[in-house]
Amino acid sequence: MAEPLLVVGLGNPGPNYAKTRHNLGFMVADILAARIGSGFKVHKKSGAEVTTGRLGHRPVVLAKPRVYMNESGRQVGPLAAFYSIAPADVVILHDELDIDFGRIRLKLGGGEGGHNGLKSVAASLGTKNFQRVRIGVGRPPGRKDPAAYVLEQFSSIERPEVPIICEQAADATELLLEQGLEPAQNIVHAW
């Protein structure tokens, strides 16, 4: 039987952040949980919300940290250790400033681009070599602070697109799990 993968949606807990750009990872994790047909429960050892099942014909542990974005690693590291999942088998779903709004890109490793959630996860896993489903939010307009921009709700123009983008990111995640990085990249990057 295939080893499980750890799929983690990044975001911030609480209703104030629920519909912000920084919570795209949580939104996609919720779609994947619905596809598994299972709700999240608090994992006692890590404190994260977790559900298990199969996605893309692979066993997965699907999680949403219950700490703020910049502390995500505090729960991701213990989850990976608890389930004996290697960093290369961790898939992080996150918003990405350096990609145009609505584009989805798959990647293994690389820098964090100022994303404090990714920095925290890399520190907790001891490596940057984990897989990423990067969901583009684009750069903020003008001189707006990127940190403030990602904590804002989507604009009225963007809002109708968000559910479609989240479904596509969930599809991209399943392709990644089913086919592996390069074949999935060839499909997703052509969208």
Secondary structure by P-SEA (a helix, b strand, c coil): cbbbbbbbbbbbbcccccccccaaaaaaaaaaaaaacbbbbbcccccccbbbbbcccbbbbbbbbccccccccccaaaaaaaaccccccbbbbbccccccccbbbbbccccccccaaaaaaaaaaccccbbbbbbbbccccccccaaaaaacccccccccaaaaaaaaaaaaaaaaaccccaaaaaaaaac
